[in-house]
Amino acid sequence: MSNRQSPVFPAIRLPQLADEALPPVMLVGLRHPRAAALEDVPGATLAALKKSRRLPQLATGARVAITCGSRGIQCKPTVVKTVVAWLKERGLEPFIVPAMGSHGGARADSQTQLLAELGYTAETMGCPVAATMEVVQLGTTTMGVPVWFDKNAAAADAVIVINRVKAHTSFDREVESGLTKMVAIGLGKAEGARLVHRLGPRGYLEVLPESARLALDKGPIAFGIAIVENAEKAPTVIEAAEPEDFYATDARLLPVAKAQVPRLPFKQLDVLVVEQLGKNISGFGMDPAVTGRIDLRGEDNPPEPFVHKLVVLGVTPESHGNGFGVGVADFMTKEVADNLDLGAMYMNGCTATALEGVRIPPVMADDKTAIQAAVGTCWRLDGEAARLCVVRSTLHLAQVLISPALAQDLDGAGEILSDAAPLRFDEDGRLLTRCPD
């Protein structure tokens, strides 16, 4: 992930905000839906594999591609490793392909590195990783959109699609993120992802399902494994799916997945501070179900929570400077801005046709000045009374920091774990009062 195209911003401190009072915060443990986690992930994976009709028919030596994407799915390395071992026991030759559209700056080496950071390497998985941005055309949709497919996967004797079923970050529909999306966008590589996104919501509603159907009809896809996670990101479902059942499986499991999504128990926040956003956290960097913001033209934001001011203090290392999502924030820091890879961001934004996500909000000198700017502009006369919440990321909501003004809104949704104390900063203005890992 070298050759970043990064800006350099000045260290701006506004004098009228220098003495802005900040509210104290207390640590709170939030209560979320708790579907039981699977105790035996390898066993559940093997049970799914035994249901495949096509895989047992493959000849000895057949090459089998296994899809791995750019999201951090807690159990997936174990699932993939189990699949690899199962295939090798049957005399088959598995290999991994990155199925992540244009992520990693639409470069094969970067996508390989992304997979390595998520735990998918030849050494850890026991099979090669074959990355390419080359694609082959499998057909054309009724709207005239070409259907592209990873060249290495297309040359395999079979493809196993493994993905998490979950809500999409922007559009509600029958099928959102899951097996179907990985076929149409993940295996479509940069060009396939661009064409599906090109028509915005229509691309998701019309182009994506038809592209996936064509790829399933014309490509060597032989099997799928769908994963659903609970609020703690542990797997609660690992389920087999035949290719013709991908869409129905995604549709059936989506409500199950949505019921497990952790959210903040507040309808309104004056200030939300997000310690880190990232592509490994959410496709939009931050989950709109938590921030209350999509901010795409023509699309409504979630009805709640309403967040008056949103501050971003960091980008995950796994994102390699792709700060897609900062555009919905009101403030970020110079450290964040100076480490953005604008090339990767703009590639992502243009591929997704969501330029709102890559706009640069006001850049403040450090964490303290950014939070002071948010509190000082949130329409609250007394900054110390602001309804402020700090989260590690929109994916990590087990424990958060809240100001006393929010404590009365918990209403059984959480437990106060500490007394209120002032936010602490180091001499460089970095926030020291952080959410637990």
C-alpha positions as CSV (number, residue, x, y, z in Angstrom):
1,M,0.0,0.0,0.0
2,S,2.7,2.5,-1.0
3,N,2.6,5.6,-3.1
4,R,-0.1,7.3,-1.0
5,Q,-1.4,10.6,-2.5
6,S,-1.8,12.6,0.7
7,P,-2.6,16.2,1.4
8,V,-1.0,18.5,4.0
9,F,-3.3,20.7,6.1
10,P,-2.4,23.6,8.4
11,A,-2.9,23.3,12.1
12,I,-6.0,25.4,12.6
13,R,-7.1,26.5,16.0
14,L,-9.9,29.0,16.2
15,P,-9.4,31.5,19.1
16,Q,-13.1,31.7,19.9
17,L,-13.2,28.0,20.7
18,A,-9.9,27.8,22.7
19,D,-11.7,27.9,26.0
20,E,-14.8,26.0,25.0
21,A,-15.9,23.9,28.0
22,L,-16.4,20.2,27.4
23,P,-18.8,17.9,29.3
24,P,-17.4,15.1,31.5
25,V,-17.9,11.6,30.4
26,M,-18.7,8.2,32.1
27,L,-18.1,4.7,30.8
28,V,-21.3,2.8,30.0
29,G,-21.8,-0.8,29.0
30,L,-24.6,-1.0,26.4
31,R,-27.0,-3.9,26.2
32,H,-27.5,-5.3,22.6
33,P,-29.4,-8.2,21.1
34,R,-27.6,-11.4,22.1
35,A,-28.2,-14.3,19.8
36,A,-26.2,-17.3,20.8
37,A,-22.9,-17.7,19.2
38,L,-21.9,-21.0,17.4
39,E,-19.6,-22.9,19.7
40,D,-18.0,-25.0,16.9
41,V,-17.2,-23.0,13.8
42,P,-15.2,-25.7,12.1
43,G,-18.0,-28.2,12.8
44,A,-20.7,-25.9,11.5
45,T,-18.6,-25.3,8.3
46,L,-18.1,-29.0,7.7
47,A,-21.9,-29.5,8.2
48,A,-22.5,-26.9,5.5
49,L,-20.0,-28.5,3.1
50,K,-21.7,-31.9,3.4
51,K,-24.8,-30.4,1.9
52,S,-23.2,-29.4,-1.3
53,R,-24.5,-31.3,-4.4
54,R,-21.8,-30.1,-6.9
55,L,-18.5,-30.2,-4.9
56,P,-18.5,-34.0,-4.5
57,Q,-18.8,-34.4,-8.3
58,L,-15.5,-32.6,-9.0
59,A,-12.7,-34.7,-10.4
60,T,-9.5,-35.2,-8.5
61,G,-7.2,-32.2,-9.1
62,A,-10.0,-29.8,-9.9
63,R,-9.1,-26.2,-9.0
64,V,-11.5,-24.5,-6.6
65,A,-11.5,-20.7,-6.0
66,I,-12.6,-19.5,-2.6
67,T,-13.7,-15.8,-2.3
68,C,-12.4,-13.6,0.5
69,G,-13.4,-9.9,0.8
70,S,-12.0,-6.8,2.5
71,R,-14.3,-6.8,5.6
72,G,-13.2,-8.0,9.0
73,I,-15.5,-11.0,9.6
74,Q,-14.4,-12.5,12.9
75,C,-15.0,-16.2,12.1
76,K,-14.3,-16.2,8.4
77,P,-10.5,-17.1,8.5
78,T,-11.5,-20.3,10.4
79,V,-14.3,-21.0,7.9
80,V,-12.0,-20.6,5.0
81,K,-9.2,-22.7,6.5
82,T,-11.8,-25.4,7.2
83,V,-13.0,-25.3,3.6
84,V,-9.5,-25.5,2.3
85,A,-8.6,-28.5,4.4
86,W,-11.9,-30.3,3.4
87,L,-11.2,-29.7,-0.3
88,K,-7.6,-30.9,-0.1
89,E,-8.7,-34.1,1.7
90,R,-10.7,-34.8,-1.4
91,G,-7.8,-34.4,-3.8
92,L,-8.9,-30.9,-5.0
93,E,-6.7,-27.9,-5.4
94,P,-8.2,-24.8,-3.6
95,F,-6.9,-21.3,-4.0
96,I,-8.1,-17.9,-2.6
97,V,-9.2,-15.0,-4.8
98,P,-9.8,-11.4,-3.5
99,A,-13.5,-10.6,-4.1
100,M,-13.6,-7.0,-3.1
101,G,-14.4,-4.9,-6.2
102,S,-12.2,-1.9,-6.4
103,H,-10.9,-1.9,-2.8
104,G,-7.2,-1.6,-2.2
105,G,-7.0,1.1,-4.8
106,A,-8.1,-1.4,-7.5
107,R,-4.6,-3.0,-7.4
108,A,-3.9,-6.7,-7.2
109,D,-0.9,-6.4,-4.9
110,S,-2.9,-4.1,-2.5
111,Q,-5.8,-6.5,-2.4
112,T,-3.4,-9.4,-1.6
113,Q,-2.0,-7.3,1.3
114,L,-5.5,-6.5,2.5
115,L,-6.3,-10.2,2.7
116,A,-3.0,-10.9,4.5
117,E,-3.9,-8.3,7.2
118,L,-7.2,-10.0,7.6
119,G,-5.5,-13.4,8.1
120,Y,-5.7,-14.9,4.6
121,T,-2.2,-15.9,3.4
122,A,-0.9,-19.0,1.7
123,E,0.8,-19.9,5.0
124,T,-2.2,-19.4,7.3
125,M,-4.8,-20.9,4.9
126,G,-2.8,-23.7,3.4
127,C,-3.4,-22.7,-0.2
128,P,-2.3,-20.1,-2.7
129,V,-3.7,-16.6,-3.0
130,A,-4.3,-15.6,-6.7
131,A,-5.0,-11.9,-7.1
132,T,-5.7,-10.1,-10.3
133,M,-7.7,-7.2,-11.5
134,E,-8.3,-8.8,-14.9
135,V,-11.8,-9.8,-15.7
136,V,-13.7,-11.8,-18.4
137,Q,-17.2,-10.9,-19.6
138,L,-19.9,-13.4,-18.9
139,G,-22.8,-11.6,-20.6
140,T,-24.8,-8.4,-20.7
141,T,-27.9,-7.5,-18.6
142,T,-31.2,-6.4,-20.2
143,M,-30.1,-2.8,-19.4
144,G,-27.0,-3.3,-21.5
145,V,-24.6,-3.5,-18.6
146,P,-21.7,-5.9,-19.1
147,V,-21.2,-8.6,-16.5
148,W,-17.6,-9.0,-15.5
149,F,-16.0,-11.8,-13.5
150,D,-12.5,-12.3,-11.9
151,K,-10.3,-14.0,-14.5
152,N,-8.7,-16.4,-12.1
153,A,-12.0,-17.4,-10.7
154,A,-13.5,-17.8,-14.1
155,A,-10.7,-20.3,-15.1
156,A,-11.4,-22.4,-12.0
157,D,-13.4,-25.6,-12.1
158,A,-15.5,-24.4,-9.2
159,V,-16.0,-21.3,-7.1
160,I,-17.1,-21.3,-3.5
161,V,-18.5,-17.9,-2.3
162,I,-18.2,-17.2,1.4
163,N,-19.7,-14.0,2.8
164,R,-21.5,-12.4,5.7
165,V,-25.1,-11.5,5.2
166,K,-25.8,-8.0,6.6
167,A,-27.5,-4.7,6.0
168,H,-26.1,-2.4,3.4
169,T,-24.9,1.0,4.5
170,S,-27.2,3.0,2.2
171,F,-30.2,1.4,0.7
172,D,-32.9,-0.8,2.1
173,R,-34.0,-3.6,-0.1
174,E,-34.8,-7.3,-0.1
175,V,-31.2,-8.4,-0.6
176,E,-28.3,-6.2,0.6
177,S,-24.8,-7.4,1.5
178,G,-24.3,-11.2,1.2
179,L,-23.6,-13.9,-1.3
180,T,-25.4,-12.1,-4.2
181,K,-23.4,-8.9,-3.7
182,M,-20.1,-10.8,-3.6
183,V,-20.9,-12.4,-6.9
184,A,-21.9,-9.2,-8.7
185,I,-19.5,-6.7,-7.1
186,G,-16.8,-8.6,-5.3
187,L,-16.0,-11.0,-8.2
188,G,-16.8,-8.3,-10.7
189,K,-13.6,-6.5,-9.6
190,A,-13.2,-2.7,-10.2
191,E,-15.1,-2.6,-13.5
192,G,-18.0,-4.8,-12.3
193,A,-18.3,-2.7,-9.1
194,R,-18.3,0.5,-11.0
195,L,-21.0,-0.6,-13.4
196,V,-23.3,-1.8,-10.7
197,H,-22.9,1.4,-8.7
198,R,-23.2,3.6,-11.8
199,L,-27.0,3.9,-11.7
200,G,-27.1,4.5,-7.9
201,P,-30.1,2.9,-6.2
202,R,-31.3,1.4,-9.5
203,G,-27.9,-0.3,-9.8
204,Y,-28.5,-2.1,-6.5
205,L,-32.2,-2.8,-7.2
206,E,-32.0,-3.9,-10.8
207,V,-28.5,-4.3,-12.1
208,L,-27.0,-6.2,-9.2
209,P,-29.5,-9.0,-9.0
210,E,-29.5,-9.6,-12.7
211,S,-25.7,-9.4,-12.9
212,A,-25.4,-12.0,-10.1
213,R,-27.9,-14.3,-11.9
214,L,-25.9,-14.1,-15.1
215,A,-22.7,-14.8,-13.3
216,L,-24.3,-17.7,-11.5
217,D,-25.6,-19.1,-14.8
218,K,-22.5,-18.6,-16.9
219,G,-19.7,-18.8,-14.3
220,P,-18.3,-21.9,-12.4
221,I,-19.9,-21.0,-9.0
222,A,-20.6,-24.3,-7.3
223,F,-21.4,-23.5,-3.6
224,G,-21.9,-20.8,-1.1
225,I,-21.6,-20.4,2.7
226,A,-23.6,-17.6,4.3
227,I,-22.5,-16.2,7.7
228,V,-24.6,-14.1,10.1
229,E,-23.0,-12.4,13.1
230,N,-24.5,-11.4,16.4
231,A,-23.9,-8.0,18.1
232,E,-20.6,-9.1,19.4
233,K,-19.5,-10.1,15.9
234,A,-19.5,-13.8,16.7
235,P,-21.1,-16.1,14.2
236,T,-24.6,-17.2,15.0
237,V,-25.4,-18.7,11.6
238,I,-23.1,-20.6,9.1
239,E,-25.4,-22.0,6.4
240,A,-24.9,-23.8,3.1
241,A,-26.4,-22.4,-0.1
242,E,-26.6,-23.8,-3.6
243,P,-25.9,-21.2,-6.3
244,E,-29.5,-21.1,-7.4
245,D,-30.5,-20.3,-3.8
246,F,-28.1,-17.4,-3.2
247,Y,-30.7,-14.7,-3.6
248,A,-33.3,-16.5,-1.5
249,T,-30.8,-17.3,1.2
250,D,-29.7,-13.7,1.4
251,A,-33.3,-12.5,1.6
252,R,-34.2,-14.9,4.3
253,L,-31.1,-14.2,6.5
254,L,-31.1,-10.4,6.1
255,P,-33.9,-9.8,8.7
256,V,-32.0,-12.2,11.1
257,A,-28.8,-10.2,10.6
258,K,-30.6,-6.8,11.0
259,A,-32.1,-7.9,14.3
260,Q,-28.5,-8.3,15.6
261,V,-27.2,-4.9,14.6
262,P,-26.0,-2.9,17.7
263,R,-27.1,0.7,17.9
264,L,-26.9,3.6,20.2
265,P,-29.9,3.9,22.5
266,F,-30.2,7.7,21.9
267,K,-32.6,9.5,19.6
268,Q,-30.6,12.7,19.6
269,L,-26.9,13.6,20.2
270,D,-25.4,17.0,20.2
271,V,-21.9,15.5,19.5
272,L,-20.8,12.0,18.4
273,V,-17.1,11.4,18.5
274,V,-15.9,8.4,16.4
275,E,-12.4,7.3,17.3
276,Q,-11.9,5.4,14.1
277,L,-13.7,4.9,10.8
278,G,-12.6,2.4,8.2
279,K,-13.4,0.2,5.3
280,N,-12.9,-2.8,7.5
281,I,-15.6,-1.3,9.8
282,S,-18.2,-0.5,7.2
283,G,-18.5,0.0,3.5
284,F,-19.3,3.6,4.3
285,G,-16.5,3.9,6.9
286,M,-19.1,4.4,9.6
287,D,-22.4,2.6,9.9
288,P,-25.3,5.0,9.2
289,A,-27.5,3.1,11.6
290,V,-25.1,4.4,14.3
291,T,-24.3,7.9,12.9
292,G,-27.7,8.6,11.5
293,R,-26.1,9.9,8.4
294,I,-26.0,8.6,4.8
295,D,-26.1,12.1,3.3
296,L,-26.5,10.9,-0.3
297,R,-28.5,13.1,-2.6
298,G,-32.0,11.7,-3.1
299,E,-31.7,9.3,-0.1
300,D,-33.2,9.8,3.3
301,N,-31.0,9.6,6.4
302,P,-32.2,7.1,9.1
303,P,-34.9,8.7,11.2
304,E,-32.7,8.4,14.3
305,P,-30.4,9.0,15.9
306,F,-30.1,12.7,14.9
307,V,-26.5,13.7,15.4
308,H,-26.0,17.4,15.3
309,K,-22.2,17.3,15.0
310,L,-20.0,14.4,14.1
311,V,-16.2,14.2,14.8
312,V,-13.7,11.7,13.3
313,L,-10.4,11.2,15.2
314,G,-8.9,8.4,13.2
315,V,-8.9,6.0,10.3
316,T,-8.1,2.3,10.9
317,P,-4.7,1.1,9.8
318,E,-6.4,-1.6,7.7
319,S,-7.9,1.1,5.5
320,H,-4.5,2.3,4.4
321,G,-5.6,5.9,4.2
322,N,-8.9,5.2,2.5
323,G,-11.0,7.5,4.6
324,F,-14.2,7.0,2.6
325,G,-17.0,8.3,4.9
326,V,-15.2,11.3,6.3
327,G,-17.5,13.4,4.0
328,V,-20.4,12.9,6.4
329,A,-18.4,14.2,9.4
330,D,-18.5,17.8,10.5
331,F,-14.9,17.9,11.8
332,M,-11.7,15.8,11.6
333,T,-8.1,16.3,12.7
334,K,-5.0,17.3,10.8
335,E,-3.5,14.0,11.6
336,V,-6.4,12.2,9.9
337,A,-6.4,14.5,6.9
338,D,-2.6,14.4,6.4
339,N,-2.7,10.6,6.3
340,L,-5.5,10.2,3.8
341,D,-4.8,8.5,0.5
342,L,-6.8,10.7,-1.8
343,G,-6.2,8.4,-4.7
344,A,-7.7,5.4,-3.0
345,M,-10.6,7.5,-1.6
346,Y,-11.5,9.0,-4.9
347,M,-11.3,5.6,-6.6
348,N,-13.7,4.3,-4.0
349,G,-16.0,7.3,-4.2
350,C,-16.1,7.4,-8.0
351,T,-16.6,3.6,-8.2
352,A,-19.5,3.8,-5.7
353,T,-20.8,7.1,-7.3
354,A,-21.0,8.4,-3.8
355,L,-18.7,11.5,-3.8
356,E,-20.4,12.8,-0.7
357,G,-18.4,10.2,1.2
358,V,-15.0,11.6,0.2
359,R,-15.5,15.3,0.8
360,I,-13.2,16.9,3.3
361,P,-14.9,18.4,6.3
362,P,-13.3,21.2,8.4
363,V,-9.8,20.1,9.6
364,M,-8.8,21.1,13.1
365,A,-5.3,21.0,14.6
366,D,-5.9,18.1,17.0
367,D,-8.5,15.9,18.8
368,K,-9.1,18.6,21.5
369,T,-9.7,21.4,19.0
370,A,-12.0,19.2,16.9
371,I,-14.1,18.2,19.8
372,Q,-14.2,21.8,21.1
373,A,-15.3,22.9,17.6
374,A,-18.1,20.4,17.6
375,V,-19.4,21.3,21.1
376,G,-19.1,25.0,20.3
377,T,-21.2,24.7,17.2
378,C,-23.9,22.2,18.3
379,W,-26.5,24.9,19.3
380,R,-25.9,24.2,23.0
381,L,-25.3,27.4,25.1
382,D,-23.6,25.5,27.8
383,G,-20.9,23.2,26.4
384,E,-20.6,21.3,29.7
385,A,-24.3,20.3,29.3
386,A,-23.8,18.9,25.8
387,R,-25.2,15.5,24.9
388,L,-21.9,13.9,23.9
389,C,-21.0,10.3,23.1
390,V,-17.6,8.8,22.2
391,V,-17.4,5.4,20.4
392,R,-14.4,3.4,19.4
393,S,-16.0,2.8,16.1
394,T,-19.5,2.1,14.8
395,L,-18.7,-1.6,15.0
396,H,-17.6,-1.5,18.6
397,L,-20.5,-0.4,20.8
398,A,-20.2,-2.8,23.8
399,Q,-18.8,0.1,25.9
400,V,-19.0,3.8,25.1
401,L,-18.4,7.1,26.8
402,I,-21.4,9.4,27.4
403,S,-21.9,12.8,29.1
404,P,-24.2,13.0,32.1
405,A,-26.9,14.6,30.0
406,L,-27.3,11.2,28.1
407,A,-27.4,9.0,31.2
408,Q,-31.1,9.7,31.8
409,D,-31.8,8.3,28.3
410,L,-30.3,4.9,28.9
411,D,-33.6,3.6,30.2
412,G,-32.4,0.1,30.8
413,A,-30.3,-0.1,27.6
414,G,-27.0,0.1,29.5
415,E,-25.2,0.1,32.8
416,I,-23.1,3.0,34.1
417,L,-19.6,1.6,34.8
418,S,-17.7,4.7,36.1
419,D,-18.2,8.1,37.6
420,A,-18.2,11.1,35.3
421,A,-14.7,12.6,34.8
422,P,-13.3,15.3,32.5
423,L,-12.0,14.3,29.1
424,R,-8.2,14.1,29.2
425,F,-5.8,15.2,26.5
426,D,-2.0,15.0,26.2
427,E,0.2,18.0,25.5
428,D,-0.3,17.6,21.8
429,G,-4.1,17.6,22.1
430,R,-4.6,13.9,21.6
431,L,-7.6,12.4,23.4
432,L,-6.5,10.1,26.2
433,T,-10.0,9.3,27.5
434,R,-10.7,6.4,25.1
435,C,-13.2,3.6,24.8
436,P,-11.9,0.2,25.9
437,D,-10.7,-2.1,23.2
